[in-house]
Amino acid sequence: MGSFIRNKKEKIKQVFQILGSDHTEEDFINTFKKLYPEDWQKVQDVWSYEEKCTPPGKRHPMPHPDRYMKEMYRNHKPRENNK
Protein backbone atom coordinates (compact mmCIF):
# COMPACT_ATOMS: atom_id res chain seq x y z
CA MET A 1 0.00 0.00 0.00
CA GLY A 2 1.42 3.35 -1.00
CA SER A 3 1.42 6.35 1.26
CA PHE A 4 -1.83 8.28 1.29
CA ILE A 5 -0.30 11.14 3.30
CA ARG A 6 1.02 13.86 1.01
CA ASN A 7 4.60 14.94 1.73
CA LYS A 8 4.81 12.34 4.48
CA LYS A 9 8.61 12.43 4.86
CA GLU A 10 8.67 16.22 5.10
CA LYS A 11 5.93 16.20 7.73
CA ILE A 12 7.73 13.56 9.77
CA LYS A 13 10.96 15.54 9.51
CA GLN A 14 9.12 18.66 10.72
CA VAL A 15 7.76 16.80 13.75
CA PHE A 16 11.25 15.57 14.69
CA GLN A 17 12.65 19.09 14.28
CA ILE A 18 10.00 20.51 16.60
CA LEU A 19 10.55 17.81 19.22
CA GLY A 20 14.34 17.95 19.23
CA SER A 21 16.38 15.00 20.47
CA ASP A 22 14.68 14.43 23.83
CA HIS A 23 11.29 12.91 23.04
CA THR A 24 9.32 9.70 23.21
CA GLU A 25 7.30 7.78 20.67
CA GLU A 26 4.17 9.11 22.35
CA ASP A 27 5.46 12.71 22.01
CA PHE A 28 5.97 12.13 18.29
CA ILE A 29 2.49 10.69 17.80
CA ASN A 30 0.76 13.45 19.77
CA THR A 31 2.70 16.18 17.96
CA PHE A 32 1.96 14.67 14.54
CA LYS A 33 -1.75 14.47 15.39
CA LYS A 34 -1.75 18.07 16.59
CA LEU A 35 0.16 19.47 13.59
CA TYR A 36 -1.57 17.38 10.94
CA PRO A 37 -5.10 16.55 12.12
CA GLU A 38 -6.30 16.05 8.53
CA ASP A 39 -3.63 13.42 7.94
CA TRP A 40 -4.42 11.67 11.21
CA GLN A 41 -8.07 11.61 10.15
CA LYS A 42 -7.02 10.15 6.79
CA VAL A 43 -5.14 7.36 8.57
CA GLN A 44 -8.25 6.54 10.58
CA ASP A 45 -10.55 6.79 7.55
CA VAL A 46 -8.43 4.52 5.35
CA TRP A 47 -8.13 1.93 8.10
CA SER A 48 -11.86 2.06 8.76
CA TYR A 49 -12.66 1.72 5.05
CA GLU A 50 -10.35 -1.28 4.67
CA GLU A 51 -11.86 -2.83 7.81
CA LYS A 52 -15.35 -2.53 6.31
CA CYS A 53 -14.36 -3.81 2.86
CA THR A 54 -12.32 -6.81 4.00
CA PRO A 55 -14.24 -10.08 4.09
CA PRO A 56 -14.54 -11.78 7.50
CA GLY A 57 -11.50 -13.88 8.31
CA LYS A 58 -9.24 -11.98 5.89
CA ARG A 59 -6.64 -9.38 6.78
CA HIS A 60 -6.06 -6.10 5.02
CA PRO A 61 -2.57 -4.64 4.56
CA MET A 62 -2.94 -1.60 6.80
CA PRO A 63 -2.19 -1.88 10.51
CA HIS A 64 -4.44 -0.30 13.14
CA PRO A 65 -3.98 3.52 13.18
CA ASP A 66 -2.11 3.49 16.51
CA ARG A 67 0.29 0.84 15.25
CA TYR A 68 0.64 2.71 11.94
CA MET A 69 1.82 5.80 13.83
CA LYS A 70 4.25 3.80 15.98
CA GLU A 71 5.72 2.17 12.89
CA MET A 72 6.01 5.56 11.19
CA TYR A 73 7.97 6.82 14.20
CA ARG A 74 10.22 3.75 14.41
CA ASN A 75 10.88 3.66 10.67
CA HIS A 76 11.95 7.30 10.48
CA LYS A 77 13.63 8.05 13.81
CA PRO A 78 16.96 6.33 13.05
CA ARG A 79 17.30 8.25 9.80
CA GLU A 80 16.69 11.53 11.60
CA ASN A 81 19.28 10.74 14.28
CA ASN A 82 21.97 10.10 11.68
CA LYS A 83 21.59 13.52 10.07
Secondary structure, 3 states (H helix, E strand, C coil): CCCCCCCHHHHHHHHHHHHCCCCCHHHHHHHHHHHCHHHHHHHHHHHHHHHHHCCCCCCCCCCCHHHHHHHHHHHHHHHHHHC
